[in-house]
């Protein structure tokens, strides 16, 4: 299920970025969230993100495996944004964040939702374990 969700996120995100690009709605973000690390070369930032993704999987795979839907969202979003960095030297953003001048894309939302689900599940699991002892 995790791989299927990741593939769906990648496909939908890449398709919506392409459509938004054909309509002239995209902007290229060379950094990460809020423009951080924008001065880094795309290859260096891509490498750093891949290392962080792989090390996070390795270190926390017991958690990631228990929540395949959330893991698929997170990995799919991360991989889709790395694909953008490799192909475009930045991430194509097109969805405005209300109340700001910032833009995101579906991959960004998949990453955030996936992390919120993992965090919530981990927190609830910890609380349940403490109550049972």
C-alpha positions in Angstrom: 0.0 0.0 0.0 2.8 2.4 0.8 4.4 2.1 -2.6 1.0 2.5 -4.3 0.3 5.7 -2.4 3.7 7.1 -3.1 3.3 6.4 -6.8 -0.1 8.1 -6.8 1.3 11.1 -5.1 4.2 11.4 -7.5 1.9 11.0 -10.5 -0.8 13.4 -9.4 1.8 16.0 -8.2 3.8 15.8 -11.4 0.7 16.0 -13.6 -0.7 19.0 -11.7 2.7 20.8 -11.9 2.8 20.2 -15.6 -0.8 21.5 -16.1 -0.1 24.5 -13.9 3.0 25.1 -15.9 1.2 25.0 -19.2 -1.1 27.7 -17.9 1.8 29.8 -16.6 0.8 29.4 -12.9 4.1 27.9 -11.6 7.0 29.6 -9.9 10.3 27.9 -9.4 11.5 27.6 -5.8 15.2 26.8 -5.6 15.1 26.4 -1.8 13.0 24.4 0.6 10.0 25.6 2.6 9.8 29.3 2.9 12.7 29.7 0.5 15.3 28.4 3.0 18.5 27.1 1.5 17.7 28.8 -1.8 21.4 29.7 -2.4 22.4 26.0 -2.5 23.0 24.4 -5.9 20.1 22.1 -6.9 22.3 19.0 -7.0 23.6 19.6 -3.4 20.1 20.2 -2.0 18.8 17.1 -3.9 21.6 15.0 -2.4 21.0 16.3 1.1 17.2 15.6 0.8 17.9 12.1 -0.5 20.3 11.4 2.4 17.7 12.8 4.9 15.0 10.7 3.4 17.0 7.4 3.4 18.4 8.0 6.9 14.9 8.8 8.2 13.6 5.6 6.7 16.5 3.6 8.2 16.3 5.1 11.7 12.5 5.1 12.0 11.4 2.2 9.7 9.5 0.5 12.6 7.3 3.6 12.8 7.1 4.1 9.0 6.0 0.5 8.4 3.2 0.7 10.9 1.6 3.6 9.0 1.8 2.8 5.3 -0.7 5.4 4.1 1.2 8.3 5.9 4.5 6.9 4.8 3.4 6.7 1.2 2.3 10.4 1.3 5.6 11.5 2.8 7.8 9.5 0.5 5.8 10.2 -2.6 5.9 14.0 -1.9 9.6 13.9 -1.1 10.5 11.9 -4.2 8.3 14.1 -6.5 10.0 17.2 -5.2 13.5 15.6 -5.7 12.4 14.8 -9.3 11.6 18.5 -9.8 15.0 19.5 -8.4 16.8 17.1 -10.8 14.8 18.1 -13.9 14.1 21.8 -13.2 16.8 22.8 -10.7 14.0 23.8 -8.3 10.5 22.8 -7.2 7.6 24.0 -9.3 5.1 25.6 -6.9 1.7 26.8 -7.9 -0.8 26.6 -5.1 -0.9 29.9 -3.2 -0.9 29.7 0.6 -3.8 31.9 1.8 -2.8 35.1 3.6 0.8 34.9 2.4 2.8 35.5 -0.8 4.1 32.0 -0.7 3.2 29.0 -3.0 3.4 25.3 -2.5 2.5 22.2 -4.5 0.6 19.0 -3.8 3.8 17.2 -2.9 4.4 19.7 -0.1 1.0 19.1 1.3 1.5 15.3 1.0 4.7 15.6 3.0 3.1 17.7 5.8 0.0 15.5 6.0 2.1 12.4 6.1 4.3 13.8 8.9 1.3 14.9 10.9 -0.3 11.5 10.6 3.0 9.8 11.7 3.5 12.2 14.6 -0.2 11.8 15.7 0.0 8.0 15.5 3.3 7.9 17.4 2.0 10.3 20.1 -1.3 8.3 20.5 0.7 5.1 20.6 3.0 6.4 23.4 0.0 7.7 25.4 -1.8 4.3 25.1 1.3 2.5 26.2 1.8 4.8 29.2 -1.9 4.3 30.2 -1.6 0.5 30.1 1.4 0.4 32.4 
